[in-house]
């Protein structure tokens, strides 16, 4: 399928990326849920590697802190902020400007 792409994290775990507008809120560019990501197709068309790496970072966090990551992300504001800061730091490394 052209709307699904697989990327590896940790060198061997395949993560499906679904390129779609469906399930995304207006303000979202993408999101990840555990072992998969959903990202707007416009970011693939632009070649925006930053948002891809941002969402893949969340998948890495899921695997590193399994099975607690989802609960901590949802209910612990400090944990969520730290997770987002880590993901945005990775994202920013992919933008030359």
C-alpha positions in Angstrom: 0.0 0.0 0.0 1.3 3.4 -0.8 -0.3 4.9 2.3 1.7 2.7 4.6 5.5 2.8 5.1 7.6 0.9 7.5 10.6 2.3 9.4 12.8 0.5 11.8 13.6 1.7 15.3 16.5 0.3 17.4 17.7 -1.2 14.1 15.2 -4.1 13.9 11.7 -3.2 15.1 9.4 -2.3 12.2 7.0 0.6 12.8 4.2 1.1 10.4 3.5 4.8 9.4 0.1 5.4 8.1 0.0 8.5 5.8 -3.6 9.7 6.2 -5.8 12.6 7.3 -8.2 10.2 9.0 -8.3 10.1 12.8 -6.3 13.3 13.0 -7.7 16.4 14.7 -7.3 19.7 12.9 -4.4 20.8 15.0 -2.5 17.5 14.7 0.3 16.8 12.3 0.5 13.3 13.5 0.5 11.0 16.5 1.8 7.6 17.6 0.1 4.9 19.5 2.5 2.4 20.9 3.9 0.6 17.9 2.5 2.6 15.0 2.3 6.2 13.7 -0.3 8.3 11.8 1.0 11.3 9.9 -0.6 13.7 7.4 0.4 13.0 3.8 1.4 16.6 3.2 4.5 16.0 5.4 5.6 13.1 3.2 5.1 15.2 0.1 7.3 18.0 1.7 9.9 15.5 2.7 9.5 16.5 6.3 11.7 14.0 8.1 11.4 15.9 11.4 7.8 15.0 12.1 8.5 11.3 11.2 11.4 11.2 13.7 9.3 12.9 16.3 6.6 10.2 16.1 9.2 7.4 15.9 10.7 8.8 19.1 7.4 8.3 20.8 7.4 4.7 19.5 10.8 4.2 21.0 9.6 5.6 24.3 6.7 3.1 24.2 9.1 0.2 23.8 11.6 1.4 26.3 9.0 1.9 29.1 6.6 -0.8 28.2 4.0 -1.4 29.6 3.9 1.9 31.5 4.5 4.5 28.8 0.9 4.9 27.7 -0.4 5.4 31.3 2.3 7.7 32.3 1.9 9.8 29.1 -1.8 10.1 29.6 -1.9 10.8 33.4 1.4 12.3 34.4 2.0 15.8 33.1 5.7 15.8 34.0 6.3 12.5 32.2 4.3 13.8 29.1 6.3 17.0 29.0 9.6 15.2 29.2 8.5 12.8 26.4 7.4 15.7 24.2 10.7 17.6 24.9 12.7 14.5 23.9 10.6 14.1 20.7 10.8 17.8 19.7 14.6 17.7 20.3 14.9 14.8 17.8 12.6 16.6 15.4 14.6 19.8 15.5 17.8 18.0 14.6 16.2 17.2 11.2 15.7 20.9 10.2 18.9 22.6 8.9 17.6 26.1 9.6 
